[in-house]
Amino acid sequence: MTTRRQRFIDEMEVRGLSRHTKEFYVGFVSRLSRHYRRAPDKLSEDELKAYLLHLLREKKNGRGTLSIGQRAAV
């Protein structure tokens, strides 16, 4: 596990997020990173918005998923 990922998990733990929420957030960031083939901290805000639109329009994800994804990527 990378140091960056561990810090992300530690931060969620400090905030008291549930195991399920932490797993979703880590999975979302991982898929985002794979989509662009770059580390998430190297992505622009425009790329994040484009990915969220991709999930909404092409993958037919619900708005709730997108809202959670936005919080995970911040």
MMTF fields as JSON, N, C-alpha, C and O atoms, coordinates in Angstrom:
{
  "mmtfVersion": "1.0.0",
  "mmtfProducer": "UNKNOWN",
  "numBonds": 295,
  "numAtoms": 296,
  "numGroups": 74,
  "numChains": 1,
  "numModels": 1,
  "chainsPerModel": [1],
  "groupsPerChain": [74],
  "chainIdList": ["A"],
  "bondAtomList": [4, 2, 8, 6, 12, 10, 16, 14, 20, 18, 24, 22, 28, 26, 32, 30, 36, 34, 40, 38, 44, 42, 48, 46, 52, 50, 56, 54, 60, 58, 64, 62, 68, 66, 72, 70, 76, 74, 80, 78, 84, 82, 88, 86, 92, 90, 96, 94, 100, 98, 104, 102, 108, 106, 112, 110, 116, 114, 120, 118, 124, 122, 128, 126, 132, 130, 136, 134, 140, 138, 144, 142, 148, 146, 152, 150, 156, 154, 160, 158, 164, 162, 168, 166, 172, 170, 176, 174, 180, 178, 184, 182, 188, 186, 192, 190, 196, 194, 200, 198, 204, 202, 208, 206, 212, 210, 216, 214, 220, 218, 224, 222, 228, 226, 232, 230, 236, 234, 240, 238, 244, 242, 248, 246, 252, 250, 256, 254, 260, 258, 264, 262, 268, 266, 272, 270, 276, 274, 280, 278, 284, 282, 288, 286, 292, 290],
  "bondOrderList": [1, 1, 1, 1, 1, 1, 1, 1, 1, 1, 1, 1, 1, 1, 1, 1, 1, 1, 1, 1, 1, 1, 1, 1, 1, 1, 1, 1, 1, 1, 1, 1, 1, 1, 1, 1, 1, 1, 1, 1, 1, 1, 1, 1, 1, 1, 1, 1, 1, 1, 1, 1, 1, 1, 1, 1, 1, 1, 1, 1, 1, 1, 1, 1, 1, 1, 1, 1, 1, 1, 1, 1, 1],
  "groupList": [{"groupName": "MET", "atomNameList": ["N", "CA", "C", "O"], "elementList": ["N", "C", "C", "O"], "formalChargeList": [0, 0, 0, 0], "bondAtomList": [1, 0, 2, 1, 3, 2], "bondOrderList": [1, 1, 2], "singleLetterCode": "M", "chemCompType": "L-PEPTIDE LINKING"}, {"groupName": "THR", "atomNameList": ["N", "CA", "C", "O"], "elementList": ["N", "C", "C", "O"], "formalChargeList": [0, 0, 0, 0], "bondAtomList": [1, 0, 2, 1, 3, 2], "bondOrderList": [1, 1, 2], "singleLetterCode": "T", "chemCompType": "L-PEPTIDE LINKING"}, {"groupName": "ARG", "atomNameList": ["N", "CA", "C", "O"], "elementList": ["N", "C", "C", "O"], "formalChargeList": [0, 0, 0, 0], "bondAtomList": [1, 0, 2, 1, 3, 2], "bondOrderList": [1, 1, 2], "singleLetterCode": "R", "chemCompType": "L-PEPTIDE LINKING"}, {"groupName": "GLN", "atomNameList": ["N", "CA", "C", "O"], "elementList": ["N", "C", "C", "O"], "formalChargeList": [0, 0, 0, 0], "bondAtomList": [1, 0, 2, 1, 3, 2], "bondOrderList": [1, 1, 2], "singleLetterCode": "Q", "chemCompType": "L-PEPTIDE LINKING"}, {"groupName": "PHE", "atomNameList": ["N", "CA", "C", "O"], "elementList": ["N", "C", "C", "O"], "formalChargeList": [0, 0, 0, 0], "bondAtomList": [1, 0, 2, 1, 3, 2], "bondOrderList": [1, 1, 2], "singleLetterCode": "F", "chemCompType": "L-PEPTIDE LINKING"}, {"groupName": "ILE", "atomNameList": ["N", "CA", "C", "O"], "elementList": ["N", "C", "C", "O"], "formalChargeList": [0, 0, 0, 0], "bondAtomList": [1, 0, 2, 1, 3, 2], "bondOrderList": [1, 1, 2], "singleLetterCode": "I", "chemCompType": "L-PEPTIDE LINKING"}, {"groupName": "ASP", "atomNameList": ["N", "CA", "C", "O"], "elementList": ["N", "C", "C", "O"], "formalChargeList": [0, 0, 0, 0], "bondAtomList": [1, 0, 2, 1, 3, 2], "bondOrderList": [1, 1, 2], "singleLetterCode": "D", "chemCompType": "L-PEPTIDE LINKING"}, {"groupName": "GLU", "atomNameList": ["N", "CA", "C", "O"], "elementList": ["N", "C", "C", "O"], "formalChargeList": [0, 0, 0, 0], "bondAtomList": [1, 0, 2, 1, 3, 2], "bondOrderList": [1, 1, 2], "singleLetterCode": "E", "chemCompType": "L-PEPTIDE LINKING"}, {"groupName": "VAL", "atomNameList": ["N", "CA", "C", "O"], "elementList": ["N", "C", "C", "O"], "formalChargeList": [0, 0, 0, 0], "bondAtomList": [1, 0, 2, 1, 3, 2], "bondOrderList": [1, 1, 2], "singleLetterCode": "V", "chemCompType": "L-PEPTIDE LINKING"}, {"groupName": "GLY", "atomNameList": ["N", "CA", "C", "O"], "elementList": ["N", "C", "C", "O"], "formalChargeList": [0, 0, 0, 0], "bondAtomList": [1, 0, 2, 1, 3, 2], "bondOrderList": [1, 1, 2], "singleLetterCode": "G", "chemCompType": "PEPTIDE LINKING"}, {"groupName": "LEU", "atomNameList": ["N", "CA", "C", "O"], "elementList": ["N", "C", "C", "O"], "formalChargeList": [0, 0, 0, 0], "bondAtomList": [1, 0, 2, 1, 3, 2], "bondOrderList": [1, 1, 2], "singleLetterCode": "L", "chemCompType": "L-PEPTIDE LINKING"}, {"groupName": "SER", "atomNameList": ["N", "CA", "C", "O"], "elementList": ["N", "C", "C", "O"], "formalChargeList": [0, 0, 0, 0], "bondAtomList": [1, 0, 2, 1, 3, 2], "bondOrderList": [1, 1, 2], "singleLetterCode": "S", "chemCompType": "L-PEPTIDE LINKING"}, {"groupName": "HIS", "atomNameList": ["N", "CA", "C", "O"], "elementList": ["N", "C", "C", "O"], "formalChargeList": [0, 0, 0, 0], "bondAtomList": [1, 0, 2, 1, 3, 2], "bondOrderList": [1, 1, 2], "singleLetterCode": "H", "chemCompType": "L-PEPTIDE LINKING"}, {"groupName": "LYS", "atomNameList": ["N", "CA", "C", "O"], "elementList": ["N", "C", "C", "O"], "formalChargeList": [0, 0, 0, 0], "bondAtomList": [1, 0, 2, 1, 3, 2], "bondOrderList": [1, 1, 2], "singleLetterCode": "K", "chemCompType": "L-PEPTIDE LINKING"}, {"groupName": "TYR", "atomNameList": ["N", "CA", "C", "O"], "elementList": ["N", "C", "C", "O"], "formalChargeList": [0, 0, 0, 0], "bondAtomList": [1, 0, 2, 1, 3, 2], "bondOrderList": [1, 1, 2], "singleLetterCode": "Y", "chemCompType": "L-PEPTIDE LINKING"}, {"groupName": "ALA", "atomNameList": ["N", "CA", "C", "O"], "elementList": ["N", "C", "C", "O"], "formalChargeList": [0, 0, 0, 0], "bondAtomList": [1, 0, 2, 1, 3, 2], "bondOrderList": [1, 1, 2], "singleLetterCode": "A", "chemCompType": "L-PEPTIDE LINKING"}, {"groupName": "PRO", "atomNameList": ["N", "CA", "C", "O"], "elementList": ["N", "C", "C", "O"], "formalChargeList": [0, 0, 0, 0], "bondAtomList": [1, 0, 2, 1, 3, 2], "bondOrderList": [1, 1, 2], "singleLetterCode": "P", "chemCompType": "L-PEPTIDE LINKING"}, {"groupName": "ASN", "atomNameList": ["N", "CA", "C", "O"], "elementList": ["N", "C", "C", "O"], "formalChargeList": [0, 0, 0, 0], "bondAtomList": [1, 0, 2, 1, 3, 2], "bondOrderList": [1, 1, 2], "singleLetterCode": "N", "chemCompType": "L-PEPTIDE LINKING"}],
  "groupTypeList": [0, 1, 1, 2, 2, 3, 2, 4, 5, 6, 7, 0, 7, 8, 2, 9, 10, 11, 2, 12, 1, 13, 7, 4, 14, 8, 9, 4, 8, 11, 2, 10, 11, 2, 12, 14, 2, 2, 15, 16, 6, 13, 10, 11, 7, 6, 7, 10, 13, 15, 14, 10, 10, 12, 10, 10, 2, 7, 13, 13, 17, 9, 2, 9, 1, 10, 11, 5, 9, 3, 2, 15, 15, 8],
  "groupIdList": [1, 2, 3, 4, 5, 6, 7, 8, 9, 10, 11, 12, 13, 14, 15, 16, 17, 18, 19, 20, 21, 22, 23, 24, 25, 26, 27, 28, 29, 30, 31, 32, 33, 34, 35, 36, 37, 38, 39, 40, 41, 42, 43, 44, 45, 46, 47, 48, 49, 50, 51, 52, 53, 54, 55, 56, 57, 58, 59, 60, 61, 62, 63, 64, 65, 66, 67, 68, 69, 70, 71, 72, 73, 74],
  "secStructList": [7, 7, 2, 2, 2, 2, 2, 2, 2, 2, 2, 2, 2, 2, 6, 6, 7, 7, 2, 2, 2, 2, 2, 2, 2, 2, 2, 2, 2, 2, 2, 2, 2, 2, 2, 2, 6, 1, 7, 4, 4, 4, 7, 7, 2, 2, 2, 2, 2, 2, 2, 2, 2, 2, 2, 2, 2, 6, 1, 7, 7, 7, 2, 2, 2, 2, 2, 2, 2, 2, 2, 2, 2, 7],
  "xCoordList": [0.846, 0.0, 0.889, 1.884, 0.522, 1.316, 1.08, 0.063, 2.035, 1.92, 0.718, -0.006, 0.511, -0.612, -1.946, -2.835, -2.074, -3.323, -3.531, -4.648, -2.465, -2.591, -3.001, -3.808, -2.457, -2.862, -4.338, -5.049, -4.791, -6.196, -7.088, -8.091, -6.714, -7.473, -7.437, -8.459, -6.267, -6.145, -7.044, -7.691, -7.086, -7.925, -9.398, -10.135, -9.827, -11.221, -11.526, -12.613, -10.561, -10.742, -10.901, -11.76, -10.064, -10.151, -11.525, -12.071, -12.068, -13.392, -14.54, -15.696, -14.211, -15.232, -16.104, -17.233, -15.602, -16.388, -16.515, -15.622, -17.601, -17.831, -16.89, -16.338, -16.719, -15.873, -16.365, -15.571, -17.688, -18.261, -17.951, -17.589, -18.091, -17.818, -16.346, -16.013, -15.468, -14.028, -13.703, -12.921, -14.293, -14.048, -14.537, -13.868, -15.708, -16.236, -15.303, -14.972, -14.876, -14.008, -12.685, -12.24, -12.064, -10.794, -10.999, -10.178, -12.084, -12.389, -12.629, -12.162, -13.358, -13.634, -12.33, -12.11, -11.475, -10.209, -9.332, -8.644, -9.359, -8.586, -9.083, -8.281, -10.397, -10.955, -10.661, -10.356, -10.751, -10.421, -8.968, -8.68, -8.083, -6.662, -6.407, -5.632, -7.056, -6.893, -7.449, -6.881, -8.555, -9.184, -8.198, -8.098, -7.479, -6.54, -5.098, -4.218, -4.862, -3.515, -2.492, -1.342, -2.962, -2.099, -2.537, -3.668, -1.641, -1.981, -3.081, -3.093, -3.995, -5.116, -4.699, -5.389, -3.59, -3.162, -2.548, -2.209, -2.403, -1.881, -3.002, -2.733, -4.249, -5.385, -5.924, -5.861, -6.442, -7.013, -8.488, -9.101, -9.025, -10.44, -11.289, -12.337, -10.848, -11.579, -11.609, -12.622, -10.505, -10.482, -11.438, -12.122, -11.487, -12.421, -13.86, -14.667, -14.185, -15.531, -15.851, -16.964, -14.889, -15.099, -15.349, -16.185, -14.637, -14.825, -16.219, -16.895, -16.639, -17.975, -19.057, -20.047, -18.879, -19.835, -19.822, -20.872, -18.654, -18.522, -19.337, -20.062, -19.213, -19.967, -21.473, -22.251, -21.869, -23.283, -23.861, -24.912, -23.189, -23.734, -23.507, -24.416, -22.308, -21.975, -22.169, -22.6, -21.859, -21.98, -23.325, -23.66, -24.1, -25.456, -25.468, -26.415, -24.42, -24.404, -25.383, -25.627, -25.939, -26.871, -26.155, -24.946, -26.896, -26.33, -25.782, -24.818, -26.367, -25.87, -24.444, -23.604, -24.181, -22.838, -21.87, -20.74, -22.302, -21.438, -21.142, -20.02, -22.134, -21.944, -20.92, -20.039, -21.039, -20.085, -18.7, -17.695, -18.652, -17.379, -16.697, -15.474, -17.456, -16.878, -16.228, -15.135, -16.906, -16.334, -15.082, -14.13, -15.069, -13.9, -12.699, -11.567, -12.928, -11.819, -11.282, -10.252, -11.946, -11.494, -10.333, -9.826],
  "yCoordList": [-1.176, 0.0, 1.236, 1.301, 2.198, 3.418, 4.283, 4.163, 5.143, 6.07, 6.988, 7.277, 7.437, 8.339, 7.667, 8.272, 6.403, 5.676, 5.481, 5.624, 5.157, 4.96, 6.246, 6.211, 7.376, 8.667, 8.934, 9.43, 8.61, 8.774, 7.93, 8.416, 6.678, 5.775, 6.267, 6.257, 6.698, 7.214, 8.429, 8.552, 9.315, 10.51, 10.127, 10.72, 9.149, 8.71, 8.071, 8.246, 7.334, 6.703, 7.754, 7.627, 8.793, 9.876, 10.549, 10.967, 10.649, 11.283, 10.364, 10.785, 9.114, 8.182, 7.579, 7.175, 7.508, 6.931, 5.42, 4.775, 4.88, 3.433, 2.665, 3.221, 1.396, 0.525, 0.528, 0.61, 0.439, 0.415, 1.715, 1.679, 2.841, 4.135, 4.234, 4.684, 3.816, 3.855, 2.976, 3.373, 1.792, 0.901, 1.529, 1.436, 2.17, 2.825, 3.942, 4.036, 4.789, 5.911, 5.432, 5.957, 4.448, 3.929, 3.33, 3.532, 2.604, 2.02, 3.083, 2.953, 4.143, 5.221, 5.869, 6.053, 6.21, 6.873, 5.941, 6.387, 4.661, 3.684, 3.611, 3.601, 3.56, 3.518, 4.807, 4.774, 5.935, 7.222, 7.223, 7.641, 6.763, 6.713, 5.773, 6.099, 4.621, 3.673, 4.25, 4.043, 4.97, 5.562, 6.493, 6.477, 7.298, 8.263, 7.762, 8.415, 6.593, 5.999, 6.956, 7.047, 7.664, 8.583, 8.593, 8.233, 9.001, 9.141, 10.186, 11.179, 9.979, 10.904, 12.335, 13.276, 12.514, 13.884, 14.601, 15.781, 13.907, 14.511, 14.896, 15.374, 14.692, 14.984, 16.385, 16.883, 16.995, 18.335, 18.238, 17.172, 19.36, 19.424, 19.145, 18.506, 19.615, 19.353, 17.861, 17.349, 17.163, 15.717, 14.999, 14.058, 15.433, 14.839, 15.051, 14.122, 16.262, 16.539, 15.691, 15.183, 15.539, 14.718, 13.262, 12.594, 12.771, 11.393, 11.228, 10.23, 12.196, 12.125, 12.147, 11.423, 12.969, 12.976, 11.645, 11.166, 11.049, 9.727, 8.701, 7.892, 8.74, 7.807, 8.04, 7.087, 9.279, 9.624, 9.26, 8.624, 9.656, 9.5, 8.117, 7.541, 7.592, 6.338, 5.118, 4.067, 5.25, 4.116, 4.088, 3.124, 5.171, 5.272, 5.186, 4.658, 5.703, 5.77, 6.835, 7.812, 6.637, 7.607, 8.829, 8.806, 9.866, 11.117, 10.927, 11.595, 10.042, 9.767, 9.236, 9.63, 8.341, 7.797, 8.903, 8.937, 9.807, 10.896, 11.835, 12.321, 12.087, 12.964, 12.366, 13.068, 11.079, 10.401, 10.413, 10.62, 10.192, 10.208, 11.552, 11.615, 12.628, 13.957, 14.147, 14.703, 13.682, 13.812, 12.953, 13.351, 11.793, 10.914, 11.52, 11.34, 12.229, 12.756, 14.079, 14.557, 14.664, 15.963, 15.795, 16.781],
  "zCoordList": [0.0, 0.0, 0.0, 0.721, -0.804, -0.88, 0.36, 1.042, 0.624, 1.749, 1.558, 2.511, 0.343, 0.026, 0.336, 0.935, -0.081, 0.164, 1.668, 2.165, 2.382, 3.821, 4.527, 5.456, 4.099, 4.69, 4.427, 5.301, 3.24, 2.869, 3.79, 4.313, 3.976, 4.849, 6.289, 6.975, 6.75, 8.117, 8.327, 9.367, 7.352, 7.453, 7.564, 8.353, 6.785, 6.847, 8.196, 8.746, 8.719, 10.022, 11.12, 11.992, 11.07, 12.047, 11.977, 12.998, 10.782, 10.598, 11.016, 11.066, 11.313, 11.788, 10.711, 10.988, 9.483, 8.395, 8.579, 9.13, 8.124, 8.24, 7.318, 6.369, 7.609, 6.788, 5.347, 4.411, 5.177, 3.829, 3.076, 1.9, 3.739, 3.109, 2.732, 1.636, 3.631, 3.331, 2.132, 1.268, 2.07, 0.932, -0.369, -1.399, -0.322, -1.523, -1.975, -3.157, -1.04, -1.38, -1.981, -3.002, -1.358, -1.867, -3.263, -4.158, -3.439, -4.75, -5.805, -6.937, -5.442, -6.382, -6.846, -8.044, -5.892, -6.233, -7.068, -7.986, -6.75, -7.524, -8.969, -9.903, -9.153, -10.521, -11.277, -12.47, -10.592, -11.207, -11.693, -12.814, -10.856, -11.199, -12.384, -13.283, -12.38, -13.495, -14.791, -15.864, -14.69, -15.879, -16.598, -17.825, -15.823, -16.412, -16.441, -17.002, -15.83, -15.774, -15.148, -15.579, -14.114, -13.359, -11.905, -11.578, -11.054, -9.639, -9.486, -10.215, -8.559, -8.413, -8.096, -8.489, -7.398, -7.071, -8.267, -8.173, -9.38, -10.609, -11.575, -12.677, -11.17, -12.033, -11.759, -10.635, -12.784, -12.64, -12.229, -12.291, -11.817, -11.475, -12.715, -12.616, -13.872, -15.12, -15.442, -15.918, -15.184, -15.426, -14.474, -14.876, -13.231, -12.281, -12.757, -12.721, -13.199, -13.689, -14.918, -15.052, -15.804, -16.997, -16.61, -17.219, -15.61, -15.152, -14.54, -14.789, -13.749, -13.15, -14.225, -14.121, -15.253, -16.367, -17.109, -17.536, -17.267, -17.888, -17.093, -17.673, -15.764, -14.923, -15.061, -15.106, -15.126, -15.221, -16.583, -16.664, -17.638, -18.986, -19.591, -20.189, -19.437, -20.104, -19.219, -19.693, -17.96, -17.038, -16.331, -15.643, -16.511, -15.957, -14.431, -13.847, -13.782, -12.318, -11.865, -12.571, -10.683, -10.123, -9.574, -9.346, -9.371, -8.836, -7.432, -7.057, -6.653, -5.311, -5.346, -4.537, -6.287, -6.457, -6.843, -6.356, -7.712, -8.141, -6.982, -6.84, -6.167, -5.008, -4.054, -3.557, -3.803, -2.931, -3.574, -2.894, -4.876, -5.591, -5.512, -5.389, -5.58, -5.477, -4.107, -4.003, -3.062, -1.712, -1.579, -0.907, -2.203, -2.101, -2.785, -2.334, -3.858, -4.655, -4.133, -4.609, -3.187, -2.662, -1.711, -1.176]
}
